[in-house]
Amino acid sequence: MPDGTSVDLTLLFGPFVLYFVLLVVYYVWEGRRERRMRERYESEGGRAQ
């Protein structure tokens, strides 16, 4: 194995892996926020009717 191969692969794919991890975290966080907003909207709509 030539020297620096694993470092090169880490530098090459590291930012992409970090990007996808952050993207998944964002979608999970956004989904939970949207569910809370929907529940709040439904409960406020139920009181108004």
All heavy atoms as atom14 arrays in JSON, in Angstrom:
{
  "sequence": "MPDGTSVDLTLLFGPFVLYFVLLVVYYVWEGRRERRMRERYESEGGRAQ",
  "atom14_mask": [
    [1, 1, 1, 1, 1, 1, 1, 1, 0, 0, 0, 0, 0, 0],
    [1, 1, 1, 1, 1, 1, 1, 0, 0, 0, 0, 0, 0, 0],
    [1, 1, 1, 1, 1, 1, 1, 1, 0, 0, 0, 0, 0, 0],
    [1, 1, 1, 1, 0, 0, 0, 0, 0, 0, 0, 0, 0, 0],
    [1, 1, 1, 1, 1, 1, 1, 0, 0, 0, 0, 0, 0, 0],
    [1, 1, 1, 1, 1, 1, 0, 0, 0, 0, 0, 0, 0, 0],
    [1, 1, 1, 1, 1, 1, 1, 0, 0, 0, 0, 0, 0, 0],
    [1, 1, 1, 1, 1, 1, 1, 1, 0, 0, 0, 0, 0, 0],
    [1, 1, 1, 1, 1, 1, 1, 1, 0, 0, 0, 0, 0, 0],
    [1, 1, 1, 1, 1, 1, 1, 0, 0, 0, 0, 0, 0, 0],
    [1, 1, 1, 1, 1, 1, 1, 1, 0, 0, 0, 0, 0, 0],
    [1, 1, 1, 1, 1, 1, 1, 1, 0, 0, 0, 0, 0, 0],
    [1, 1, 1, 1, 1, 1, 1, 1, 1, 1, 1, 0, 0, 0],
    [1, 1, 1, 1, 0, 0, 0, 0, 0, 0, 0, 0, 0, 0],
    [1, 1, 1, 1, 1, 1, 1, 0, 0, 0, 0, 0, 0, 0],
    [1, 1, 1, 1, 1, 1, 1, 1, 1, 1, 1, 0, 0, 0],
    [1, 1, 1, 1, 1, 1, 1, 0, 0, 0, 0, 0, 0, 0],
    [1, 1, 1, 1, 1, 1, 1, 1, 0, 0, 0, 0, 0, 0],
    [1, 1, 1, 1, 1, 1, 1, 1, 1, 1, 1, 1, 0, 0],
    [1, 1, 1, 1, 1, 1, 1, 1, 1, 1, 1, 0, 0, 0],
    [1, 1, 1, 1, 1, 1, 1, 0, 0, 0, 0, 0, 0, 0],
    [1, 1, 1, 1, 1, 1, 1, 1, 0, 0, 0, 0, 0, 0],
    [1, 1, 1, 1, 1, 1, 1, 1, 0, 0, 0, 0, 0, 0],
    [1, 1, 1, 1, 1, 1, 1, 0, 0, 0, 0, 0, 0, 0],
    [1, 1, 1, 1, 1, 1, 1, 0, 0, 0, 0, 0, 0, 0],
    [1, 1, 1, 1, 1, 1, 1, 1, 1, 1, 1, 1, 0, 0],
    [1, 1, 1, 1, 1, 1, 1, 1, 1, 1, 1, 1, 0, 0],
    [1, 1, 1, 1, 1, 1, 1, 0, 0, 0, 0, 0, 0, 0],
    [1, 1, 1, 1, 1, 1, 1, 1, 1, 1, 1, 1, 1, 1],
    [1, 1, 1, 1, 1, 1, 1, 1, 1, 0, 0, 0, 0, 0],
    [1, 1, 1, 1, 0, 0, 0, 0, 0, 0, 0, 0, 0, 0],
    [1, 1, 1, 1, 1, 1, 1, 1, 1, 1, 1, 0, 0, 0],
    [1, 1, 1, 1, 1, 1, 1, 1, 1, 1, 1, 0, 0, 0],
    [1, 1, 1, 1, 1, 1, 1, 1, 1, 0, 0, 0, 0, 0],
    [1, 1, 1, 1, 1, 1, 1, 1, 1, 1, 1, 0, 0, 0],
    [1, 1, 1, 1, 1, 1, 1, 1, 1, 1, 1, 0, 0, 0],
    [1, 1, 1, 1, 1, 1, 1, 1, 0, 0, 0, 0, 0, 0],
    [1, 1, 1, 1, 1, 1, 1, 1, 1, 1, 1, 0, 0, 0],
    [1, 1, 1, 1, 1, 1, 1, 1, 1, 0, 0, 0, 0, 0],
    [1, 1, 1, 1, 1, 1, 1, 1, 1, 1, 1, 0, 0, 0],
    [1, 1, 1, 1, 1, 1, 1, 1, 1, 1, 1, 1, 0, 0],
    [1, 1, 1, 1, 1, 1, 1, 1, 1, 0, 0, 0, 0, 0],
    [1, 1, 1, 1, 1, 1, 0, 0, 0, 0, 0, 0, 0, 0],
    [1, 1, 1, 1, 1, 1, 1, 1, 1, 0, 0, 0, 0, 0],
    [1, 1, 1, 1, 0, 0, 0, 0, 0, 0, 0, 0, 0, 0],
    [1, 1, 1, 1, 0, 0, 0, 0, 0, 0, 0, 0, 0, 0],
    [1, 1, 1, 1, 1, 1, 1, 1, 1, 1, 1, 0, 0, 0],
    [1, 1, 1, 1, 1, 0, 0, 0, 0, 0, 0, 0, 0, 0],
    [1, 1, 1, 1, 1, 1, 1, 1, 1, 0, 0, 0, 0, 0]
  ],
  "atom14_positions": [
    [[0.84, -1.17, 0.0], [0.0, 0.0, 0.0], [0.89, 1.24, 0.0], [1.74, 1.39, 0.86], [-0.92, -0.03, 1.23], [-1.77, 1.2, 1.37], [-2.72, 1.2, 2.9], [-4.21, 0.52, 2.33], [0.0, 0.0, 0.0], [0.0, 0.0, 0.0], [0.0, 0.0, 0.0], [0.0, 0.0, 0.0], [0.0, 0.0, 0.0], [0.0, 0.0, 0.0]],
    [[0.71, 2.14, -0.92], [1.53, 3.34, -0.95], [1.22, 4.24, 0.24], [0.14, 4.22, 0.8], [1.15, 4.02, -2.25], [0.24, 3.13, -2.97], [-0.16, 2.03, -2.08], [0.0, 0.0, 0.0], [0.0, 0.0, 0.0], [0.0, 0.0, 0.0], [0.0, 0.0, 0.0], [0.0, 0.0, 0.0], [0.0, 0.0, 0.0], [0.0, 0.0, 0.0]],
    [[2.18, 5.02, 0.6], [2.0, 5.93, 1.73], [0.98, 7.01, 1.4], [0.93, 7.52, 0.29], [3.33, 6.6, 2.08], [4.32, 5.63, 2.66], [3.88, 4.59, 3.19], [5.51, 5.9, 2.59], [0.0, 0.0, 0.0], [0.0, 0.0, 0.0], [0.0, 0.0, 0.0], [0.0, 0.0, 0.0], [0.0, 0.0, 0.0], [0.0, 0.0, 0.0]],
    [[0.16, 7.35, 2.39], [-0.77, 8.44, 2.21], [-2.08, 8.08, 1.53], [-2.91, 8.94, 1.31], [0.0, 0.0, 0.0], [0.0, 0.0, 0.0], [0.0, 0.0, 0.0], [0.0, 0.0, 0.0], [0.0, 0.0, 0.0], [0.0, 0.0, 0.0], [0.0, 0.0, 0.0], [0.0, 0.0, 0.0], [0.0, 0.0, 0.0], [0.0, 0.0, 0.0]],
    [[-2.3, 6.83, 1.18], [-3.53, 6.47, 0.48], [-4.76, 6.67, 1.36], [-5.76, 7.24, 0.9], [-3.47, 5.02, 0.01], [-2.33, 4.88, -0.84], [-4.71, 4.65, -0.75], [0.0, 0.0, 0.0], [0.0, 0.0, 0.0], [0.0, 0.0, 0.0], [0.0, 0.0, 0.0], [0.0, 0.0, 0.0], [0.0, 0.0, 0.0], [0.0, 0.0, 0.0]],
    [[-4.68, 6.2, 2.59], [-5.84, 6.35, 3.47], [-6.09, 7.83, 3.79], [-7.24, 8.25, 3.9], [-5.66, 5.54, 4.75], [-4.55, 6.0, 5.46], [0.0, 0.0, 0.0], [0.0, 0.0, 0.0], [0.0, 0.0, 0.0], [0.0, 0.0, 0.0], [0.0, 0.0, 0.0], [0.0, 0.0, 0.0], [0.0, 0.0, 0.0], [0.0, 0.0, 0.0]],
    [[-5.04, 8.59, 3.91], [-5.21, 10.02, 4.16], [-5.84, 10.69, 2.95], [-6.74, 11.52, 3.07], [-3.85, 10.68, 4.5], [-3.99, 12.19, 4.61], [-3.29, 10.1, 5.78], [0.0, 0.0, 0.0], [0.0, 0.0, 0.0], [0.0, 0.0, 0.0], [0.0, 0.0, 0.0], [0.0, 0.0, 0.0], [0.0, 0.0, 0.0], [0.0, 0.0, 0.0]],
    [[-5.41, 10.31, 1.76], [-5.99, 10.87, 0.54], [-7.47, 10.51, 0.42], [-8.29, 11.36, 0.05], [-5.25, 10.36, -0.69], [-3.83, 10.92, -0.79], [-3.56, 11.95, -0.13], [-3.02, 10.32, -1.53], [0.0, 0.0, 0.0], [0.0, 0.0, 0.0], [0.0, 0.0, 0.0], [0.0, 0.0, 0.0], [0.0, 0.0, 0.0], [0.0, 0.0, 0.0]],
    [[-7.82, 9.26, 0.73], [-9.23, 8.85, 0.66], [-10.07, 9.59, 1.69], [-11.2, 9.99, 1.41], [-9.35, 7.34, 0.87], [-8.84, 6.49, -0.28], [-8.92, 5.02, 0.09], [-9.64, 6.76, -1.55], [0.0, 0.0, 0.0], [0.0, 0.0, 0.0], [0.0, 0.0, 0.0], [0.0, 0.0, 0.0], [0.0, 0.0, 0.0], [0.0, 0.0, 0.0]],
    [[-9.5, 9.78, 2.87], [-10.22, 10.52, 3.91], [-10.45, 11.97, 3.48], [-11.54, 12.51, 3.65], [-9.44, 10.48, 5.24], [-9.27, 9.12, 5.62], [-10.15, 11.23, 6.32], [0.0, 0.0, 0.0], [0.0, 0.0, 0.0], [0.0, 0.0, 0.0], [0.0, 0.0, 0.0], [0.0, 0.0, 0.0], [0.0, 0.0, 0.0], [0.0, 0.0, 0.0]],
    [[-9.43, 12.57, 2.92], [-9.58, 13.95, 2.46], [-10.53, 14.05, 1.27], [-11.21, 15.06, 1.09], [-8.21, 14.54, 2.09], [-7.28, 14.78, 3.26], [-5.92, 15.26, 2.77], [-7.87, 15.78, 4.22], [0.0, 0.0, 0.0], [0.0, 0.0, 0.0], [0.0, 0.0, 0.0], [0.0, 0.0, 0.0], [0.0, 0.0, 0.0], [0.0, 0.0, 0.0]],
    [[-10.59, 13.0, 0.46], [-11.46, 13.01, -0.7], [-12.92, 12.79, -0.31], [-13.81, 13.52, -0.75], [-11.02, 11.92, -1.7], [-11.84, 11.82, -2.98], [-11.7, 13.11, -3.79], [-11.38, 10.63, -3.8], [0.0, 0.0, 0.0], [0.0, 0.0, 0.0], [0.0, 0.0, 0.0], [0.0, 0.0, 0.0], [0.0, 0.0, 0.0], [0.0, 0.0, 0.0]],
    [[-13.18, 11.77, 0.51], [-14.57, 11.42, 0.83], [-15.06, 12.0, 2.15], [-16.26, 11.99, 2.41], [-14.73, 9.9, 0.85], [-14.58, 9.28, -0.51], [-13.47, 8.51, -0.8], [-15.53, 9.5, -1.48], [-13.32, 7.94, -2.06], [-15.39, 8.94, -2.74], [-14.28, 8.17, -3.03], [0.0, 0.0, 0.0], [0.0, 0.0, 0.0], [0.0, 0.0, 0.0]],
    [[-14.19, 12.5, 2.98], [-14.58, 13.04, 4.28], [-15.61, 14.15, 4.19], [-16.63, 14.11, 4.88], [0.0, 0.0, 0.0], [0.0, 0.0, 0.0], [0.0, 0.0, 0.0], [0.0, 0.0, 0.0], [0.0, 0.0, 0.0], [0.0, 0.0, 0.0], [0.0, 0.0, 0.0], [0.0, 0.0, 0.0], [0.0, 0.0, 0.0], [0.0, 0.0, 0.0]],
    [[-15.38, 15.15, 3.35], [-16.39, 16.21, 3.25], [-17.75, 15.72, 2.76], [-18.79, 16.2, 3.23], [-15.78, 17.18, 2.24], [-14.32, 16.94, 2.34], [-14.17, 15.49, 2.62], [0.0, 0.0, 0.0], [0.0, 0.0, 0.0], [0.0, 0.0, 0.0], [0.0, 0.0, 0.0], [0.0, 0.0, 0.0], [0.0, 0.0, 0.0], [0.0, 0.0, 0.0]],
    [[-17.77, 14.75, 1.85], [-19.05, 14.21, 1.37], [-19.77, 13.46, 2.47], [-20.99, 13.59, 2.63], [-18.83, 13.3, 0.16], [-18.33, 14.03, -1.04], [-17.02, 13.85, -1.46], [-19.14, 14.91, -1.74], [-16.53, 14.54, -2.56], [-18.67, 15.6, -2.83], [-17.36, 15.41, -3.25], [0.0, 0.0, 0.0], [0.0, 0.0, 0.0], [0.0, 0.0, 0.0]],
    [[-19.03, 12.67, 3.23], [-19.64, 11.93, 4.35], [-20.18, 12.92, 5.38], [-21.3, 12.76, 5.87], [-18.61, 10.97, 4.97], [-19.14, 10.37, 6.26], [-18.24, 9.88, 3.98], [0.0, 0.0, 0.0], [0.0, 0.0, 0.0], [0.0, 0.0, 0.0], [0.0, 0.0, 0.0], [0.0, 0.0, 0.0], [0.0, 0.0, 0.0], [0.0, 0.0, 0.0]],
    [[-19.4, 13.94, 5.7], [-19.85, 14.95, 6.64], [-21.1, 15.66, 6.13], [-22.05, 15.89, 6.88], [-18.74, 15.97, 6.89], [-19.08, 17.11, 7.86], [-19.36, 16.55, 9.25], [-17.94, 18.11, 7.9], [0.0, 0.0, 0.0], [0.0, 0.0, 0.0], [0.0, 0.0, 0.0], [0.0, 0.0, 0.0], [0.0, 0.0, 0.0], [0.0, 0.0, 0.0]],
    [[-21.14, 15.97, 4.84], [-22.29, 16.62, 4.24], [-23.54, 15.75, 4.37], [-24.61, 16.23, 4.76], [-22.01, 16.93, 2.77], [-23.21, 17.4, 2.01], [-23.7, 18.7, 2.17], [-23.88, 16.54, 1.14], [-24.8, 19.12, 1.48], [-24.99, 16.97, 0.43], [-25.45, 18.26, 0.61], [-26.55, 18.67, -0.07], [0.0, 0.0, 0.0], [0.0, 0.0, 0.0]],
    [[-23.43, 14.46, 4.07], [-24.59, 13.58, 4.13], [-25.05, 13.37, 5.57], [-26.25, 13.31, 5.83], [-24.31, 12.25, 3.44], [-24.33, 12.37, 1.96], [-23.2, 12.1, 1.22], [-25.47, 12.77, 1.28], [-23.2, 12.22, -0.16], [-25.49, 12.9, -0.09], [-24.34, 12.62, -0.82], [0.0, 0.0, 0.0], [0.0, 0.0, 0.0], [0.0, 0.0, 0.0]],
    [[-24.13, 13.3, 6.5], [-24.51, 13.16, 7.91], [-25.26, 14.4, 8.37], [-26.31, 14.3, 9.01], [-23.27, 12.89, 8.79], [-23.6, 13.05, 10.26], [-22.72, 11.5, 8.52], [0.0, 0.0, 0.0], [0.0, 0.0, 0.0], [0.0, 0.0, 0.0], [0.0, 0.0, 0.0], [0.0, 0.0, 0.0], [0.0, 0.0, 0.0], [0.0, 0.0, 0.0]],
    [[-24.75, 15.57, 8.02], [-25.43, 16.8, 8.4], [-26.78, 16.93, 7.71], [-27.74, 17.45, 8.28], [-24.55, 18.01, 8.08], [-23.31, 18.16, 8.97], [-22.47, 19.34, 8.51], [-23.7, 18.31, 10.41], [0.0, 0.0, 0.0], [0.0, 0.0, 0.0], [0.0, 0.0, 0.0], [0.0, 0.0, 0.0], [0.0, 0.0, 0.0], [0.0, 0.0, 0.0]],
    [[-26.89, 16.44, 6.48], [-28.17, 16.47, 5.77], [-29.21, 15.59, 6.46], [-30.36, 15.98, 6.63], [-27.96, 16.01, 4.32], [-29.1, 16.23, 3.36], [-29.35, 17.72, 3.16], [-28.77, 15.57, 2.02], [0.0, 0.0, 0.0], [0.0, 0.0, 0.0], [0.0, 0.0, 0.0], [0.0, 0.0, 0.0], [0.0, 0.0, 0.0], [0.0, 0.0, 0.0]],
    [[-28.8, 14.41, 6.9], [-29.72, 13.52, 7.62], [-30.14, 14.14, 8.94], [-31.33, 14.12, 9.29], [-29.05, 12.14, 7.84], [-29.85, 11.31, 8.82], [-28.9, 11.41, 6.52], [0.0, 0.0, 0.0], [0.0, 0.0, 0.0], [0.0, 0.0, 0.0], [0.0, 0.0, 0.0], [0.0, 0.0, 0.0], [0.0, 0.0, 0.0], [0.0, 0.0, 0.0]],
    [[-29.2, 14.72, 9.66], [-29.53, 15.39, 10.93], [-30.51, 16.51, 10.69], [-31.47, 16.69, 11.43], [-28.25, 15.91, 11.62], [-28.58, 16.85, 12.76], [-27.41, 14.75, 12.1], [0.0, 0.0, 0.0], [0.0, 0.0, 0.0], [0.0, 0.0, 0.0], [0.0, 0.0, 0.0], [0.0, 0.0, 0.0], [0.0, 0.0, 0.0], [0.0, 0.0, 0.0]],
    [[-30.31, 17.29, 9.63], [-31.21, 18.39, 9.32], [-32.62, 17.88, 9.02], [-33.61, 18.43, 9.5], [-30.68, 19.19, 8.12], [-31.66, 20.19, 7.61], [-31.9, 21.37, 8.31], [-32.4, 19.95, 6.45], [-32.82, 22.29, 7.85], [-33.31, 20.87, 5.98], [-33.52, 22.04, 6.68], [-34.44, 22.93, 6.24], [0.0, 0.0, 0.0], [0.0, 0.0, 0.0]],
    [[-32.74, 16.82, 8.21], [-34.07, 16.32, 7.87], [-34.78, 15.75, 9.08], [-36.0, 15.91, 9.22], [-33.99, 15.28, 6.75], [-33.94, 15.93, 5.39], [-32.8, 15.88, 4.6], [-35.04, 16.61, 4.89], [-32.75, 16.49, 3.37], [-35.01, 17.23, 3.67], [-33.86, 17.17, 2.9], [-33.82, 17.77, 1.7], [0.0, 0.0, 0.0], [0.0, 0.0, 0.0]],
    [[-34.07, 15.07, 9.96], [-34.69, 14.55, 11.18], [-35.15, 15.71, 12.05], [-36.28, 15.72, 12.55], [-33.7, 13.64, 11.95], [-34.22, 13.33, 13.35], [-33.46, 12.37, 11.16], [0.0, 0.0, 0.0], [0.0, 0.0, 0.0], [0.0, 0.0, 0.0], [0.0, 0.0, 0.0], [0.0, 0.0, 0.0], [0.0, 0.0, 0.0], [0.0, 0.0, 0.0]],
    [[-34.3, 16.71, 12.23], [-34.65, 17.87, 13.05], [-35.83, 18.63, 12.43], [-36.77, 19.02, 13.13], [-33.43, 18.78, 13.17], [-33.7, 20.02, 13.95], [-33.89, 20.13, 15.29], [-33.81, 21.34, 13.41], [-34.1, 21.45, 15.61], [-34.05, 22.21, 14.5], [-33.7, 21.86, 12.12], [-34.22, 23.57, 14.31], [-33.86, 23.22, 11.95], [-34.11, 24.05, 13.03]],
    [[-35.82, 18.82, 11.14], [-36.89, 19.54, 10.47], [-38.2, 18.76, 10.53], [-39.27, 19.35, 10.7], [-36.49, 19.81, 9.02], [-37.47, 20.67, 8.27], [-37.56, 22.09, 8.79], [-36.63, 22.54, 9.48], [-38.57, 22.74, 8.54], [0.0, 0.0, 0.0], [0.0, 0.0, 0.0], [0.0, 0.0, 0.0], [0.0, 0.0, 0.0], [0.0, 0.0, 0.0]],
    [[-38.13, 17.45, 10.42], [-39.33, 16.63, 10.52], [-39.98, 16.73, 11.89], [-41.19, 16.82, 12.02], [0.0, 0.0, 0.0], [0.0, 0.0, 0.0], [0.0, 0.0, 0.0], [0.0, 0.0, 0.0], [0.0, 0.0, 0.0], [0.0, 0.0, 0.0], [0.0, 0.0, 0.0], [0.0, 0.0, 0.0], [0.0, 0.0, 0.0], [0.0, 0.0, 0.0]],
    [[-39.14, 16.71, 12.92], [-39.69, 16.85, 14.28], [-40.29, 18.22, 14.49], [-41.34, 18.36, 15.11], [-38.59, 16.6, 15.31], [-38.16, 15.18, 15.37], [-37.08, 14.98, 16.39], [-36.7, 13.58, 16.42], [-35.7, 13.12, 17.13], [-34.99, 13.92, 17.87], [-35.42, 11.84, 17.11], [0.0, 0.0, 0.0], [0.0, 0.0, 0.0], [0.0, 0.0, 0.0]],
    [[-39.65, 19.25, 13.95], [-40.18, 20.62, 14.09], [-41.52, 20.74, 13.38], [-42.47, 21.32, 13.91], [-39.17, 21.63, 13.52], [-39.54, 23.06, 13.77], [-38.49, 24.0, 13.17], [-38.58, 24.05, 11.73], [-39.36, 24.92, 11.07], [-40.06, 25.79, 11.73], [-39.4, 24.91, 9.76], [0.0, 0.0, 0.0], [0.0, 0.0, 0.0], [0.0, 0.0, 0.0]],
    [[-41.6, 20.16, 12.18], [-42.84, 20.24, 11.42], [-43.97, 19.47, 12.12], [-45.11, 19.92, 12.15], [-42.62, 19.68, 10.02], [-43.84, 19.82, 9.14], [-43.59, 19.36, 7.74], [-42.44, 19.47, 7.28], [-44.52, 18.87, 7.1], [0.0, 0.0, 0.0], [0.0, 0.0, 0.0], [0.0, 0.0, 0.0], [0.0, 0.0, 0.0], [0.0, 0.0, 0.0]],
    [[-43.64, 18.33, 12.73], [-44.65, 17.56, 13.44], [-45.17, 18.34, 14.64], [-46.38, 18.38, 14.89], [-44.07, 16.22, 13.89], [-45.12, 15.32, 14.54], [-44.58, 13.97, 14.92], [-43.39, 14.13, 15.73], [-42.38, 13.28, 15.76], [-42.41, 12.21, 15.02], [-41.33, 13.49, 16.52], [0.0, 0.0, 0.0], [0.0, 0.0, 0.0], [0.0, 0.0, 0.0]],
    [[-44.27, 19.02, 15.37], [-44.7, 19.85, 16.51], [-45.6, 20.99, 16.04], [-46.61, 21.3, 16.67], [-43.48, 20.41, 17.24], [-42.81, 19.42, 18.14], [-41.84, 20.13, 19.1], [-40.97, 21.08, 18.43], [-39.72, 20.84, 18.06], [-39.19, 19.67, 18.3], [-39.0, 21.75, 17.46], [0.0, 0.0, 0.0], [0.0, 0.0, 0.0], [0.0, 0.0, 0.0]],
    [[-45.21, 21.62, 14.92], [-46.03, 22.73, 14.4], [-47.4, 22.23, 13.97], [-48.41, 22.9, 14.21], [-45.31, 23.4, 13.23], [-44.1, 24.19, 13.64], [-43.19, 24.86, 12.25], [-44.4, 25.93, 11.52], [0.0, 0.0, 0.0], [0.0, 0.0, 0.0], [0.0, 0.0, 0.0], [0.0, 0.0, 0.0], [0.0, 0.0, 0.0], [0.0, 0.0, 0.0]],
    [[-47.45, 21.05, 13.33], [-48.72, 20.5, 12.89], [-49.61, 20.17, 14.08], [-50.81, 20.47, 14.07], [-48.48, 19.25, 12.05], [-49.77, 18.69, 11.45], [-49.53, 17.51, 10.54], [-48.62, 17.9, 9.46], [-47.6, 17.17, 9.04], [-47.35, 16.01, 9.59], [-46.83, 17.57, 8.05], [0.0, 0.0, 0.0], [0.0, 0.0, 0.0], [0.0, 0.0, 0.0]],
    [[-49.03, 19.57, 15.13], [-49.81, 19.25, 16.32], [-50.34, 20.52, 16.99], [-51.48, 20.58, 17.42], [-48.95, 18.45, 17.3], [-48.67, 17.05, 16.85], [-47.65, 16.34, 17.73], [-47.12, 16.97, 18.67], [-47.39, 15.16, 17.45], [0.0, 0.0, 0.0], [0.0, 0.0, 0.0], [0.0, 0.0, 0.0], [0.0, 0.0, 0.0], [0.0, 0.0, 0.0]],
    [[-49.5, 21.55, 17.04], [-49.93, 22.82, 17.64], [-51.03, 23.45, 16.8], [-52.03, 23.95, 17.33], [-48.76, 23.77, 17.77], [-49.14, 25.03, 18.51], [-47.99, 25.97, 18.79], [-46.72, 25.53, 18.21], [-45.67, 26.3, 18.05], [-45.72, 27.53, 18.43], [-44.58, 25.84, 17.52], [0.0, 0.0, 0.0], [0.0, 0.0, 0.0], [0.0, 0.0, 0.0]],
    [[-50.88, 23.4, 15.48], [-51.89, 23.99, 14.6], [-53.21, 23.25, 14.74], [-54.27, 23.88, 14.81], [-51.4, 23.93, 13.15], [-52.41, 24.4, 12.15], [-52.64, 25.76, 11.95], [-53.14, 23.49, 11.39], [-53.57, 26.2, 11.03], [-54.07, 23.91, 10.46], [-54.28, 25.27, 10.28], [-55.2, 25.69, 9.37], [0.0, 0.0, 0.0], [0.0, 0.0, 0.0]],
    [[-53.15, 21.91, 14.8], [-54.39, 21.13, 14.93], [-55.06, 21.39, 16.27], [-56.29, 21.48, 16.34], [-54.08, 19.64, 14.75], [-53.76, 19.26, 13.32], [-53.32, 17.82, 13.18], [-53.21, 17.11, 14.19], [-53.06, 17.42, 12.03], [0.0, 0.0, 0.0], [0.0, 0.0, 0.0], [0.0, 0.0, 0.0], [0.0, 0.0, 0.0], [0.0, 0.0, 0.0]],
    [[-54.28, 21.54, 17.32], [-54.9, 21.79, 18.63], [-55.48, 23.2, 18.69], [-56.55, 23.41, 19.26], [-53.88, 21.59, 19.76], [-52.86, 22.57, 19.68], [0.0, 0.0, 0.0], [0.0, 0.0, 0.0], [0.0, 0.0, 0.0], [0.0, 0.0, 0.0], [0.0, 0.0, 0.0], [0.0, 0.0, 0.0], [0.0, 0.0, 0.0], [0.0, 0.0, 0.0]],
    [[-54.83, 24.17, 18.07], [-55.39, 25.52, 18.04], [-56.6, 25.59, 17.13], [-57.55, 26.3, 17.42], [-54.33, 26.51, 17.58], [-53.24, 26.75, 18.59], [-52.16, 27.67, 18.07], [-52.25, 28.11, 16.91], [-51.22, 27.93, 18.82], [0.0, 0.0, 0.0], [0.0, 0.0, 0.0], [0.0, 0.0, 0.0], [0.0, 0.0, 0.0], [0.0, 0.0, 0.0]],
    [[-56.58, 24.84, 16.04], [-57.74, 24.8, 15.14], [-58.93, 24.13, 15.79], [-60.07, 24.51, 15.57], [0.0, 0.0, 0.0], [0.0, 0.0, 0.0], [0.0, 0.0, 0.0], [0.0, 0.0, 0.0], [0.0, 0.0, 0.0], [0.0, 0.0, 0.0], [0.0, 0.0, 0.0], [0.0, 0.0, 0.0], [0.0, 0.0, 0.0], [0.0, 0.0, 0.0]],
    [[-58.67, 23.14, 16.64], [-59.76, 22.46, 17.34], [-60.43, 23.36, 18.34], [-61.63, 23.29, 18.55], [0.0, 0.0, 0.0], [0.0, 0.0, 0.0], [0.0, 0.0, 0.0], [0.0, 0.0, 0.0], [0.0, 0.0, 0.0], [0.0, 0.0, 0.0], [0.0, 0.0, 0.0], [0.0, 0.0, 0.0], [0.0, 0.0, 0.0], [0.0, 0.0, 0.0]],
    [[-59.67, 24.26, 18.95], [-60.26, 25.18, 19.91], [-61.07, 26.27, 19.23], [-62.07, 26.72, 19.75], [-59.16, 25.85, 20.74], [-58.67, 24.97, 21.83], [-57.73, 25.74, 22.71], [-56.41, 25.13, 22.57], [-55.27, 25.76, 22.63], [-55.25, 27.05, 22.85], [-54.14, 25.14, 22.5], [0.0, 0.0, 0.0], [0.0, 0.0, 0.0], [0.0, 0.0, 0.0]],
    [[-60.65, 26.68, 18.03], [-61.32, 27.78, 17.33], [-62.67, 27.34, 16.77], [-63.56, 28.16, 16.61], [-60.44, 28.29, 16.19], [0.0, 0.0, 0.0], [0.0, 0.0, 0.0], [0.0, 0.0, 0.0], [0.0, 0.0, 0.0], [0.0, 0.0, 0.0], [0.0, 0.0, 0.0], [0.0, 0.0, 0.0], [0.0, 0.0, 0.0], [0.0, 0.0, 0.0]],
    [[-62.82, 26.03, 16.51], [-64.08, 25.6, 15.89], [-65.13, 25.27, 16.92], [-65.08, 25.0, 17.97], [-63.86, 24.36, 15.02], [-63.0, 24.68, 13.83], [-62.69, 23.44, 13.0], [-63.02, 22.31, 13.4], [-62.07, 23.63, 11.87], [0.0, 0.0, 0.0], [0.0, 0.0, 0.0], [0.0, 0.0, 0.0], [0.0, 0.0, 0.0], [0.0, 0.0, 0.0]]
  ]
}
